[in-house]
Amino acid sequence: MAITSRRLLASGQSWTAHDVVCAAGPEDRPFEERHDWACIAVVKQGTFQYRTSYGRATLAPGALLLGDAGQCFECSHEHGIGDRCLSFHFAPDYFERIVADVRGARLPFTVPRFAPSESLIPLLVAADPAPHDAMELEEIALRLAGLVATRLSRTATSAATPSRHNERRMSESVRRLEADPETPTTLTALARNCGMSPYHFLRTFRSVVGITPHQFVLAQRLRRAAVRLRGSDEPISRIVFDAGFNDLSTFNRRFRRVMGATPTAFRRVRHRALPRLPGA
């Protein structure tokens, strides 16, 4: 059985935060586990398949894994080796109080995951560098829980689960894009690698991952650029072009819309405040 490393980052009376690194691969047989507390995990690296009573989903970087307290689940790595998640767990009564404070939100979860989205990038950037103190991680946990509760108030049940064959092909594409998001590619090239037409590839990718290939690549580029901005004093233009953006003004507009600040302002306050979470 492959080893899963769970490093406790911080905890309180009713919550915990773990850095979870899994080294499992296609040769490792999955087994059933159980969420003792409500779980929200941010996928930071890799892909894996997650099965609960609400369905089966492929999780990619930027997605949120959702688990109810007491719910059984199974994770498998049928199409690649390993993943890394920032995993938050909330005591049931504590999470119920959070949800109760969000108008229209409800429990239990009705979907196994939320797909990657731009609204999560500020949290991913805030959670990426280490170390964190307990108060900072508790703030991230609460803001994340509030964001999930808000989405629960307007989320419908997922569509039909994609086939295992399509899961494999899209997981391979995700890992390829994740490894090198800076290098330009095309739908035609991605589709050719999967033996599919561009139109069918686009529809299948969105069905499996939850967003389009272009949206996934942009999110990876923006996240990497923001992490470098937060952790270094390199020239902004170098970071932007290294991340794969070829126009500084376009990057600045997108960065400000997603992160809530210009790159210069974000760098200036990086050690004094967490980025805002739209909707949280």
KERO-991381 format. One record per residue (C-alpha): residue number from 0; residue in three letters; x, y, z. Coordinates in steps of 0.5 Angstrom, whole numbers, plus 500, padded with zeros to 3 digits. Layout:
N
<NUM, Ala, <X, Y, Z>>
...
% end
This chain:
280
<0, Met, <500, 500, 500>>
<1, Ala, <503, 507, 498>>
<2, Ile, <504, 512, 504>>
<3, Thr, <500, 518, 505>>
<4, Ser, <503, 523, 509>>
<5, Arg, <499, 528, 513>>
<6, Arg, <502, 533, 516>>
<7, Leu, <498, 537, 521>>
<8, Leu, <499, 545, 520>>
<9, Ala, <495, 548, 525>>
<10, Ser, <488, 546, 529>>
<11, Gly, <483, 549, 534>>
<12, Gln, <478, 546, 538>>
<13, Ser, <473, 545, 532>>
<14, Trp, <478, 545, 526>>
<15, Thr, <484, 542, 523>>
<16, Ala, <489, 543, 517>>
<17, His, <493, 538, 514>>
<18, Asp, <498, 538, 508>>
<19, Val, <496, 531, 505>>
<20, Val, <501, 528, 500>>
<21, Cys, <499, 522, 497>>
<22, Ala, <504, 517, 493>>
<23, Ala, <499, 512, 490>>
<24, Gly, <499, 510, 483>>
<25, Pro, <495, 506, 478>>
<26, Glu, <498, 499, 481>>
<27, Asp, <495, 501, 488>>
<28, Arg, <488, 498, 490>>
<29, Pro, <484, 504, 493>>
<30, Phe, <480, 502, 499>>
<31, Glu, <474, 505, 503>>
<32, Glu, <475, 511, 508>>
<33, Arg, <471, 515, 512>>
<34, His, <470, 523, 514>>
<35, Asp, <470, 523, 521>>
<36, Trp, <469, 531, 520>>
<37, Ala, <466, 535, 515>>
<38, Cys, <472, 536, 510>>
<39, Ile, <474, 541, 505>>
<40, Ala, <480, 540, 501>>
<41, Val, <484, 544, 496>>
<42, Val, <487, 540, 491>>
<43, Lys, <494, 543, 489>>
<44, Gln, <498, 538, 485>>
<45, Gly, <496, 532, 481>>
<46, Thr, <489, 528, 479>>
<47, Phe, <485, 523, 482>>
<48, Gln, <479, 520, 482>>
<49, Tyr, <474, 521, 488>>
<50, Arg, <468, 517, 489>>
<51, Thr, <462, 518, 495>>
<52, Ser, <455, 517, 495>>
<53, Tyr, <454, 523, 491>>
<54, Gly, <458, 521, 485>>
<55, Arg, <464, 520, 482>>
<56, Ala, <469, 525, 480>>
<57, Thr, <476, 527, 477>>
<58, Leu, <479, 532, 481>>
<59, Ala, <485, 537, 478>>
<60, Pro, <489, 542, 481>>
<61, Gly, <484, 548, 484>>
<62, Ala, <478, 543, 485>>
<63, Leu, <475, 543, 492>>
<64, Leu, <474, 536, 495>>
<65, Leu, <467, 536, 499>>
<66, Gly, <466, 531, 504>>
<67, Asp, <460, 530, 510>>
<68, Ala, <462, 528, 517>>
<69, Gly, <461, 520, 517>>
<70, Gln, <461, 520, 509>>
<71, Cys, <465, 514, 506>>
<72, Phe, <469, 515, 500>>
<73, Glu, <474, 512, 496>>
<74, Cys, <480, 515, 492>>
<75, Ser, <484, 512, 487>>
<76, His, <490, 514, 482>>
<77, Glu, <488, 510, 476>>
<78, His, <491, 515, 471>>
<79, Gly, <497, 518, 474>>
<80, Ile, <502, 518, 481>>
<81, Gly, <500, 522, 487>>
<82, Asp, <497, 528, 489>>
<83, Arg, <498, 534, 494>>
<84, Cys, <492, 537, 498>>
<85, Leu, <491, 542, 503>>
<86, Ser, <485, 539, 507>>
<87, Phe, <481, 542, 512>>
<88, His, <476, 538, 517>>
<89, Phe, <471, 542, 521>>
<90, Ala, <467, 539, 527>>
<91, Pro, <460, 537, 525>>
<92, Asp, <456, 542, 529>>
<93, Tyr, <462, 548, 528>>
<94, Phe, <461, 547, 520>>
<95, Glu, <453, 547, 521>>
<96, Arg, <454, 554, 525>>
<97, Ile, <458, 556, 519>>
<98, Val, <453, 554, 514>>
<99, Ala, <447, 557, 518>>
<100, Asp, <450, 564, 517>>
<101, Val, <450, 563, 510>>
<102, Arg, <443, 565, 507>>
<103, Gly, <440, 559, 503>>
<104, Ala, <446, 554, 504>>
<105, Arg, <444, 547, 506>>
<106, Leu, <447, 541, 508>>
<107, Pro, <449, 535, 507>>
<108, Phe, <453, 536, 500>>
<109, Thr, <450, 534, 494>>
<110, Val, <456, 534, 490>>
<111, Pro, <463, 530, 491>>
<112, Arg, <467, 536, 488>>
<113, Phe, <467, 544, 486>>
<114, Ala, <471, 545, 479>>
<115, Pro, <477, 549, 479>>
<116, Ser, <475, 557, 478>>
<117, Glu, <478, 563, 479>>
<118, Ser, <475, 565, 485>>
<119, Leu, <479, 560, 489>>
<120, Ile, <486, 563, 486>>
<121, Pro, <487, 568, 492>>
<122, Leu, <486, 562, 497>>
<123, Leu, <491, 558, 493>>
<124, Val, <496, 563, 493>>
<125, Ala, <495, 565, 500>>
<126, Ala, <495, 557, 502>>
<127, Asp, <501, 556, 498>>
<128, Pro, <507, 559, 501>>
<129, Ala, <509, 556, 508>>
<130, Pro, <510, 557, 514>>
<131, His, <503, 559, 517>>
<132, Asp, <501, 561, 524>>
<133, Ala, <494, 558, 526>>
<134, Met, <490, 564, 526>>
<135, Glu, <492, 565, 519>>
<136, Leu, <490, 558, 517>>
<137, Glu, <484, 559, 521>>
<138, Glu, <482, 565, 517>>
<139, Ile, <483, 561, 511>>
<140, Ala, <479, 555, 513>>
<141, Leu, <473, 560, 515>>
<142, Arg, <473, 564, 509>>
<143, Leu, <473, 557, 505>>
<144, Ala, <468, 554, 509>>
<145, Gly, <464, 561, 507>>
<146, Leu, <465, 560, 500>>
<147, Val, <463, 553, 500>>
<148, Ala, <457, 554, 503>>
<149, Thr, <455, 560, 499>>
<150, Arg, <456, 556, 493>>
<151, Leu, <452, 550, 496>>
<152, Ser, <446, 555, 496>>
<153, Arg, <446, 555, 488>>
<154, Thr, <449, 548, 486>>
<155, Ala, <445, 543, 483>>
<156, Thr, <447, 536, 482>>
<157, Ser, <452, 534, 478>>
<158, Ala, <451, 531, 471>>
<159, Ala, <452, 524, 469>>
<160, Thr, <459, 521, 471>>
<161, Pro, <464, 521, 465>>
<162, Ser, <466, 514, 462>>
<163, Arg, <473, 511, 465>>
<164, His, <476, 512, 459>>
<165, Asn, <475, 519, 458>>
<166, Glu, <477, 520, 465>>
<167, Arg, <484, 517, 464>>
<168, Arg, <485, 521, 457>>
<169, Met, <483, 528, 461>>
<170, Ser, <487, 526, 467>>
<171, Glu, <493, 525, 462>>
<172, Ser, <492, 532, 459>>
<173, Val, <491, 535, 466>>
<174, Arg, <498, 533, 468>>
<175, Arg, <501, 535, 462>>
<176, Leu, <498, 542, 462>>
<177, Glu, <500, 542, 470>>
<178, Ala, <507, 540, 468>>
<179, Asp, <508, 546, 463>>
<180, Pro, <503, 551, 463>>
<181, Glu, <507, 556, 461>>
<182, Thr, <508, 553, 454>>
<183, Pro, <503, 555, 449>>
<184, Thr, <499, 549, 446>>
<185, Thr, <493, 548, 442>>
<186, Leu, <486, 544, 442>>
<187, Thr, <488, 541, 436>>
<188, Ala, <495, 538, 439>>
<189, Leu, <491, 536, 446>>
<190, Ala, <486, 533, 442>>
<191, Arg, <491, 529, 437>>
<192, Asn, <494, 526, 444>>
<193, Cys, <488, 523, 446>>
<194, Gly, <486, 521, 439>>
<195, Met, <480, 525, 439>>
<196, Ser, <477, 531, 435>>
<197, Pro, <478, 538, 438>>
<198, Tyr, <470, 539, 439>>
<199, His, <470, 532, 442>>
<200, Phe, <476, 534, 446>>
<201, Leu, <473, 540, 449>>
<202, Arg, <467, 538, 451>>
<203, Thr, <470, 532, 454>>
<204, Phe, <475, 536, 458>>
<205, Arg, <470, 540, 461>>
<206, Ser, <465, 535, 463>>
<207, Val, <471, 531, 467>>
<208, Val, <475, 537, 470>>
<209, Gly, <469, 542, 470>>
<210, Ile, <472, 548, 466>>
<211, Thr, <475, 548, 459>>
<212, Pro, <483, 547, 458>>
<213, His, <484, 555, 456>>
<214, Gln, <481, 556, 463>>
<215, Phe, <485, 551, 467>>
<216, Val, <492, 554, 463>>
<217, Leu, <490, 561, 465>>
<218, Ala, <489, 559, 472>>
<219, Gln, <495, 555, 473>>
<220, Arg, <499, 561, 470>>
<221, Leu, <496, 566, 474>>
<222, Arg, <497, 562, 481>>
<223, Arg, <504, 561, 479>>
<224, Ala, <505, 568, 477>>
<225, Ala, <502, 570, 484>>
<226, Val, <506, 566, 488>>
<227, Arg, <512, 568, 485>>
<228, Leu, <510, 575, 486>>
<229, Arg, <508, 574, 494>>
<230, Gly, <515, 570, 495>>
<231, Ser, <520, 574, 491>>
<232, Asp, <523, 581, 489>>
<233, Glu, <524, 579, 481>>
<234, Pro, <521, 584, 476>>
<235, Ile, <514, 584, 475>>
<236, Ser, <515, 583, 467>>
<237, Arg, <520, 577, 468>>
<238, Ile, <515, 574, 472>>
<239, Val, <509, 575, 468>>
<240, Phe, <513, 573, 461>>
<241, Asp, <516, 567, 465>>
<242, Ala, <509, 565, 467>>
<243, Gly, <506, 564, 459>>
<244, Phe, <503, 571, 459>>
<245, Asn, <505, 575, 453>>
<246, Asp, <502, 582, 454>>
<247, Leu, <503, 585, 461>>
<248, Ser, <497, 590, 460>>
<249, Thr, <492, 584, 459>>
<250, Phe, <495, 580, 465>>
<251, Asn, <495, 586, 470>>
<252, Arg, <487, 587, 468>>
<253, Arg, <486, 579, 469>>
<254, Phe, <490, 579, 476>>
<255, Arg, <487, 585, 479>>
<256, Arg, <480, 582, 477>>
<257, Val, <482, 576, 480>>
<258, Met, <486, 578, 486>>
<259, Gly, <483, 584, 488>>
<260, Ala, <489, 588, 487>>
<261, Thr, <494, 590, 482>>
<262, Pro, <501, 586, 482>>
<263, Thr, <505, 592, 485>>
<264, Ala, <500, 593, 490>>
<265, Phe, <499, 585, 492>>
<266, Arg, <507, 585, 492>>
<267, Arg, <507, 591, 497>>
<268, Val, <502, 588, 502>>
<269, Arg, <503, 580, 501>>
<270, His, <506, 580, 508>>
<271, Arg, <501, 584, 512>>
<272, Ala, <494, 581, 509>>
<273, Leu, <491, 575, 506>>
<274, Pro, <488, 576, 499>>
<275, Arg, <481, 577, 498>>
<276, Leu, <476, 571, 497>>
<277, Pro, <471, 574, 492>>
<278, Gly, <464, 572, 495>>
<279, Ala, <467, 570, 501>>
% end
